Amino acid sequence: MPVAMLLHIAAPFDVVCSQIVQAFVPLLHGTRWAVIADTLTVPDHWPALRDLVQSRLQRED
Protein backbone atom coordinates (compact mmCIF):
# COMPACT_ATOMS: atom_id res chain seq x y z
CA MET A 1 0.00 0.00 0.00
CA PRO A 2 2.73 2.58 0.76
CA VAL A 3 4.26 2.01 -2.68
CA ALA A 4 0.92 2.62 -4.37
CA MET A 5 0.46 5.84 -2.41
CA LEU A 6 3.96 7.03 -3.24
CA LEU A 7 3.48 6.29 -6.94
CA HIS A 8 0.15 8.11 -6.92
CA ILE A 9 1.67 11.17 -5.24
CA ALA A 10 4.57 11.21 -7.72
CA ALA A 11 2.27 10.89 -10.75
CA PRO A 12 2.60 14.53 -11.87
CA PHE A 13 6.38 14.14 -11.77
CA ASP A 14 6.82 11.16 -14.11
CA VAL A 15 9.42 13.01 -16.20
CA VAL A 16 11.39 14.05 -13.13
CA CYS A 17 11.21 10.53 -11.69
CA SER A 18 12.51 9.04 -14.94
CA GLN A 19 15.43 11.49 -14.90
CA ILE A 20 16.25 10.56 -11.31
CA VAL A 21 16.28 6.90 -12.30
CA GLN A 22 18.59 7.75 -15.22
CA ALA A 23 21.08 9.13 -12.71
CA PHE A 24 21.20 5.75 -10.95
CA VAL A 25 21.38 3.55 -14.06
CA PRO A 26 25.21 3.55 -14.20
CA LEU A 27 25.34 2.45 -10.56
CA LEU A 28 22.97 -0.44 -11.22
CA HIS A 29 24.78 -1.79 -14.28
CA GLY A 30 25.26 -5.53 -13.95
CA THR A 31 22.69 -5.98 -11.19
CA ARG A 32 19.21 -7.45 -11.33
CA TRP A 33 17.81 -3.92 -10.93
CA ALA A 34 19.37 -2.69 -14.20
CA VAL A 35 16.47 -3.92 -16.35
CA ILE A 36 13.90 -2.29 -14.08
CA ALA A 37 15.83 0.97 -14.01
CA ASP A 38 16.17 0.98 -17.81
CA THR A 39 12.42 0.51 -18.10
CA LEU A 40 11.65 3.35 -15.69
CA THR A 41 13.84 5.84 -17.56
CA VAL A 42 10.91 6.26 -19.97
CA PRO A 43 8.26 8.61 -18.52
CA ASP A 44 5.43 6.74 -20.26
CA HIS A 45 6.22 3.58 -18.29
CA TRP A 46 5.39 5.12 -14.91
CA PRO A 47 1.59 4.99 -15.48
CA ALA A 48 1.93 1.32 -16.42
CA LEU A 49 3.77 0.68 -13.15
CA ARG A 50 1.00 2.40 -11.21
CA ASP A 51 -1.59 0.27 -13.02
CA LEU A 52 0.32 -2.93 -12.22
CA VAL A 53 0.59 -2.06 -8.53
CA GLN A 54 -3.07 -1.07 -8.39
CA SER A 55 -4.23 -4.29 -10.06
CA ARG A 56 -2.09 -6.31 -7.65
CA LEU A 57 -3.68 -4.55 -4.68
CA GLN A 58 -7.18 -5.19 -6.03
CA ARG A 59 -6.45 -8.91 -6.42
CA GLU A 60 -5.32 -9.11 -2.79
CA ASP A 61 -8.63 -7.64 -1.57
WORASUL-V42489 format. One line per field, one symbol per residue. ss: DSSP state (a for helix, b for strand, c for the rest). psi: psi as a letter, one per 30 degrees, with the letter a starting at -180 (. if undefined). burial: b if it has 16 or more other C-alpha atoms within 10 Angstrom, else e. A space follows every 10 residues. Layout:
ss = ???
psi = ???
burial = ???
This chain:
ss = caaaaaaaaa aaaaaaaaaa aaaaaaaacc cccaaaaaaa ccccaaaaaa aaaaaaaaaa c
psi = eeeeeeeeef efheeeeeee eeffeeffkg lffeeeeeeg fjeffeeeee eeeeeeeeef .
burial = eeebeebeee eeebbebbbe bbeebeebee eeebeebbbb bbbeebeeeb eebbeeeeee e
